[in-house]
Amino acid sequence: MIFVAFALCVAGSIGICRELAIKSECETFGRVWTKAVLSEYDQPLLEDYGLMAYFGNDSEVSEKLENYMEYSMGDRLNIDLGGANADLTGYELGDSDNFSDAMKKSLTGKVIGDYVNGRGRRERSEKIGIDDIGSKDGGSAGDGRCIKNKVVLDTLPSGGSSSAYSVDSLVQKAKSIGSKGGLQSAVANAGSELLFIEKYFANAVTYATDKESYFRNEWEYIIKGTPDDAKNLKAVKRNLFLMRNALNLASLYKDPKKVELIVSVAETITPGPLGLATQLVIAEAWAALETEEDMKTLLDGGRVALFKGPDDWQTGLGGVLDSDEVKDKLDGESRKLLNENRGEIRKISGFTDTVKAVKDGLNYDEHLLIFILAMDEKTRLLRIMDLVQINMKYRYYRDFNMMEYYVGTRFSLDANGRSYEFEDSYR
């Protein structure tokens, strides 16, 4: 009886040790295999956008794990292998939260510092005008492109989501920023999206990488969101004009000398109560003429003061009075008086006909950042995801879809009737 009892104890100990060994092997191999799955990240996606994700699905990962199990454990300790079951739900790169996390991990401290301080972007060698959309240059595949494929459009992360904002909201955002330093602070505090935009995407005036992109005007796509490159640029230029015009008009009315000048000229042209209407016409025409010069400066890579002081203006009242915008709105008598008093008016307005280069204003990129800051955060993120997916399709895989790429893995292994759970993601 003692011998039998001893034999049973030995046999039980062997069985327990065997189970512990199997458990240890499953846990050790499982942790290794999670790293093996994650190590198969897509290299072009990492090289182009700093994003770590691998292509796959539940069945493919499960099959891969079962092959690992058979190779590593199939002939050891008579293990009864029950197979592997992967469940990748919740780890899709196409999920906006996962993409946002991956994007944050891609931005190092040095990158953040460089782009907040305006380094890392280059101006295009060929400039665009107010009425055109430019030409191929600086890492862009071309202009005027439009996505018409319904499947491509339907599978975009944004799904055609819109983001409406008024010119008033843009002006208010500009007022809250106030200066270049205020804009840099706002960008630094706005999250990783704006830094990611500056690091990887091009616009009509500047670009960040030599990689070809499907759209030339990528910042403009983020702002407008249509699949037509030319329409995005046209819409952004129109809204930029309206925002700058509103800012210039506000700056004009805050300048006592310019207001006094407008009043004097209006009284000369249109004496009496109707002079008030002429004042308004002159002020609006002056702001519009100044805005046209601002647009030329911005599209040429120059800077324009967000809120203009007396010395920041590029136009004078003389040019305003010669414009059709003023002449067409004046009645016959006022036009007659304008011509008769041309010499006197020129003396009154002559001192403002100067142009001063602005060094501390905002350039085209920084004006567009105001637009991007005014956007709904969710829409902004989804359109960034759109551009990544569009460019990956264009550069590498025609069937690229973020929902088929994963930033983590989750699976279970079955051995000897027990299940072992594993889960890991990119750090």
Sequence and secondary structure as in RCSB ss.txt:
>XXXX:A:sequence
MIFVAFALCVAGSIGICRELAIKSECETFGRVWTKAVLSEYDQPLLEDYGLMAYFGNDSEVSEKLENYMEYSMGD
RLNIDLGGANADLTGYELGDSDNFSDAMKKSLTGKVIGDYVNGRGRRERSEKIGIDDIGSKDGGSAGDGRCIKNK
VVLDTLPSGGSSSAYSVDSLVQKAKSIGSKGGLQSAVANAGSELLFIEKYFANAVTYATDKESYFRNEWEYIIKG
TPDDAKNLKAVKRNLFLMRNALNLASLYKDPKKVELIVSVAETITPGPLGLATQLVIAEAWAALETEEDMKTLLD
GGRVALFKGPDDWQTGLGGVLDSDEVKDKLDGESRKLLNENRGEIRKISGFTDTVKAVKDGLNYDEHLLIFILAM
DEKTRLLRIMDLVQINMKYRYYRDFNMMEYYVGTRFSLDANGRSYEFEDSYR
>XXXX:A:secstr
 HHHHHHHHHHHHHHHHHHHHHHHHHHHHHHHHHHHHHTTB HHHHHHH    EE  HHHHHHHHHHHHHHHHTT
STT  EEEEEE  TT BTTSHHHHHHHHHHH  HHHHHHHHTT S EE SS   TT    S TTB  SS B   H
HHHHTSTTTT      HHHHHHHHHHH SHHHHHHHHHHS HHHHHHHHH   SSEES SS BS S HHHHHHH 
 SBHHHHHHHHHHHHHHHHHHHHHHHHHT HHHHHHHHHHHHHHS STTHHHHHHHHHHHHHHHHHHHHHHHHHT
T  B SS  GGG    HHHHHTSHHHHTTS HHHHHHHHHTHHHHHHHHGGG      SSSB HHHHHHHHHHTS
 HHHHHHHHHHHHHHHHHHHT TT  GGGEESEEEEEEEETTEEEEEEEE  
